[in-house]
Amino acid sequence: MTLNIGIVGTGWFSKVHADLLAGMEDVSLKAVCGSSKAKGEEMARPYGAEGYGEITEMLDAEKLDAVYICVPPQSHGAIERSLIKREIPFFIEKPLGSSTEIPASLLQDIKEKNLLTSVGYHFRYQENIQRLKAALQGDKVGMIVGQWMGDMPGVAWWRNQEQSGGQFTEQTTHIVDLLRYLAGEVTEVYGLFGNRIMHEKHDGVTVADVGTVSLKLASGVIANISNTCVLPGGVGRSGISFYNDNGLLDWNPERLLEVRSGDSKEHVNSGNPYLTESEAFLYAVRTGDRSRILSDYEDGYKTLKVTCAAFESAQSGLPVKL
């Protein structure tokens, strides 16, 4: 049976997903919905799909088995509601919103319908993250340190706090999500955010360009995750490190390093986690078996709550309990 898929959004990430879908057997990309019909049609053309400018128009015209949502954080709400109403499974890129308000109400509706969802926390699908998860089993972790250090994306919405939710919610969310996936739930956060450089270099910057967040986990583990977007293009570092009495486990998107006393092992990353996460989602659409999906809407919402609490803490100067 061929699955008919729609995509909402026409940015770079929509194309990443569209290319992967186009290469899959028994999968047909049927429709693309853009912020205008012209944008939808332009992206749809190379895939032999139909272009639309309205989600309801696309859903009325096409019989879709699932939809991929790849839109900026501030654009969530109406898209998901249209799909929930029609009980169409959806894959959604992170974060679920720029704040928790809309996702909280969407989550209630999703749970009521038991709708199949998947969230694009693709690092969870990396072989090295699975290897790291296995290595941590039975370990008593002492401390965890993570970071996402890079440049500032060139799109206007990203630089606007209300639209993107800021770097910690829009980008560093990946590291926060890995912290939850590998070490358990966060119970308290204390954030310090600052504006050092970017608001002087560019107009309309309302996001912090440096930040550090201390996190307390239910297990008693203490963690710290820092980020900045002041670096020049092409310069950066992101990853997460686990420290304990056995040694150090250090992960970044390219490799996993295990350092034990007198011994170290490096695992270079292989495979394509974007493909793996799509295959897991489409397998669930086909069979009803959700076991291969590593982050659904409810799980993605828990990560959003942590990142939004960090912003709230930075605003108030006080720790926030979750």
N, C-alpha and C positions, 0 to 999 in steps of 0.2 A: 504493500500500500504506500502510495506517495503522500508525504506530508506537505500540505500547502502552508507556506509561511509568509507573514507580513513583517515589515520593519517600520518602526516609527523613528524618524530622525535621519538626517542626511549628512552628518558630520563624518570625520575620519573613522570613528569607531563603528559607525553603522556599516561603513565599507569593509572594515576588518571582518565583521560578522557575515556580511553579504557574500564576500569572497569565499569564506569557509563553507557557508551553506551551499553556494553554487557548486562546490567541489564534492558534495556528498551524494551518495546514491539514495534514490527514493525520497529525495527532498527537492521541493520546487519553491523558489522565491517568487511569489505571485504578485506582491504589491509593496510599494514604498510610500509612506506618508511623510511629507515634508512640512515645513512651516508655511510653504506656499505650494500650489499645484505645480508650478514651474520647477521648483526644487525637487519635488517628489518625482516628477517625470524625468528630470535630468539624471537623477541617480538610478532610477528604475531601468532606463533604456538599455545599458550594457547587459543587463541580466534578463532582458526580454520580459520584464515585469510591468505592471501598470503603476502609474504615478498618481498620487492624491494629495490634496492640501488639507483635508479634514479627516480625522480618525473615524467619525461616524459614517462618513461617505464611503470610506474604504471598507469598513465592516459590513455596510449594507450591500455593497457591490460584490464582495468576495466571500467565498466560503473558506475561512482560514482555520487551520488546526492549532496554530500557535502564533504569537506575535513577539518580536524582539523590540524592546523599548530602549533607545539610545539617545536620550535628550539631556540637556543641561539640568542641574538640580532644581532650578526654579520652575521648570516646565511640567512638573509632576502633578497629578491630581485627576484632571478630566480624562486623560488618556487611560489611566488604570481603571477609572470608574466605568468607562465604556466597555472595557474588556471583562471586568468583573460581572457587570450586568448581563453580558452575553455568555458568561462562563467559559471564556477563551483563555487557556493557559498562556502565561507570559514569562519571558526571560527579561530581566531588567538590569541595566548597568548601574553600578554604584555611583554616588550614594543615592539612597531612596528619596532624598529631598535635601533642601538647604536648612531645614529645621524639622522637628519631630511632629509638628501639628498635623499636617496632611497625611503622612505615612501612618500615624497612629489610627486615624479614622479608616484609612484604606485597609489596614491590617485586620480590623474588626470584620469588615465585609468579606475579606479573603478567607478568614477563618470560618465565618458563617457558611460559606459556600464550599469550604474545603478545596479551594481552587489550587491547581498545580502552578507553582511559581519557582523561579530560580533567579538568584542574584549573582552578578558578574564579579564575584571575588575569586578571580581566576588563579591566584597564587595557591589557593587551597588544593588545586588540581595538579600542582607541580609534583613530580616524582620526589624531588628533594624535600618538599614539605611533608610528604607522606613518610619519607625516610626519617626526617627530624621528629615527627610525631611518634614514630616507633622508638627512636632513640631516647625520647623523654619518658617513655613508659617506665614506671618504677623509680625514676630519678626524683630526688627531692630538690627542686630548683631553689637556688638562693635568690637570685635577682635576674631581671630581664631588662635589657636596654635596646631600644629601637630608634631608628631615624629615617627621615625622608628629606634629604637635602638636595635642592636643585634650583632651577631657574623659574621665573614667573611665566606661565603660559601667556601667549599673545592675545587671547580672546577677551573681550571687554567684560563678559559676564563673570569670568573667573576672578577678576580683580575687585568685584563688587560683593561685599559681605552678604548682603541680603539675597543676592542671586546664587552665589556658589556655596555659601556657608563658611568660606575661608579654607585655607590650605589643609588644616587638620581634618576637616569634614570631607573635603573633596578629593584629596590626594593621600594624605597620611592615613586615611581610613583603612587602606590596605594593611598597614602595619598594625593598627588597632585590631583589625579583624583577625590577623594571624595570632596576635596575643591571645585573643579570646579562643580561637580554634585550638591553639596549642597548650594553653595554660589555664583556661577556665574563665569564669565570669568576673567582671570588674565591679567592685562595690563602692569605690570612692575615687574621685579625681580632683586634682588641684592643678590648675593651669596658669601659666604666666605667658602672655603674648605681648609682642612689642612691634612698633613701627620704626624701623631703623633707616632704610635706604629707598625702598621702591616708591613710597608716596612722594618723594622728592624728584624721582626720575620720570614718573609717568602721571598723567592726569587720571582722575577718577579711581584711584586705588583706595579702597576702604577696608581691604583685608590686612591683617597683621602679616608682616614678612619674616618674623622670627617667633618661635614659641617652644616652650617645653612643658610637658605635662607629667606629673607624678600620678601613678595609679596604684591603688590597693586592690588585690584580688581576693576572692572568697577563700582561696587556699591559704592566704597569709603571705603570698609572694608580693614583693614590692617591685614595681616596674617604672621605667621612665621612657617616654617617647618624645623626641624633639624633632622639629622641622624648621626649614627655612626655604624661601624662594628668592634669596638675594644673589645667588650664584650666577655666573655667566652661562650661556647656553653650552651644553655639552659637558659641563662640569657638575658632578653630583655624586651622591652616595645614598643608598637606601638599604635597609636590612634590619635584622633583629638578632640579638645575641642572648644566649642563656648561660648563666654562670652557676656552677655548683662545685661540690667537693670532688667530683670526678674530673672536672675540667671545664672546657668551654665549647659550646656549639654555636657557630656563627654562620648565619644564613644571609645571602643576598640573592637577587633574582638570577644571577649567573652560576652560583655555586654554593655548596654547603661545606663548611670546614669543621672537622671534629678534632679538637686539641685535647689529648689526655696527657698525663705526665709521661714524658719521654716518647710520645707517639702522636703523630697527626695524620689525618686522612682528609683528602679533598674529593668531593663528588661534583663533577661538572654537571650542570643541568642539561637534560635532554627532553625531547618531546615538546608538544605545543599545548599548554594548558587551556588556551582559548578554544582549541578544537575539542579537548577532553570535556570541558564544561558544557559545550554545545551538545556533544554526543550523549552526555548524561541526561541533559534536559529532554532531548528529542526521544531518547529511549523511554523516558517516563511518559511523554506524550503518547507514544506508541503503545506502551504496555501497561501503563498505570503504576509501574514499579518506580517509586521515588528514591530508592535506597542509594542510587549513585549520585544524587544531587547533594552537594556538600554545604550549600547555603540557600535556604528558601527565604521568602519575604520576612517571615517572623525572625529568623536568625539575622538577616541583614538589618532589621530594625533595631536589634540589640546593639549592633555595632554603631549605628547612627546615634542611638541614645548616649553612648559613651563620648562620641566626638562632640555632640552638641552640649553635653554637660561640661566638657573641657572649656568650650567657649563661654558658657555661662559662668564658670568659675573664674576665668580670666577677667570677665566683666566686673564681677562682684568682689574679687580679691579673696574669696572664701572657698574652701573645699566644698564639693557637691557630692552628697551621698546618692547612690543609685538604688 
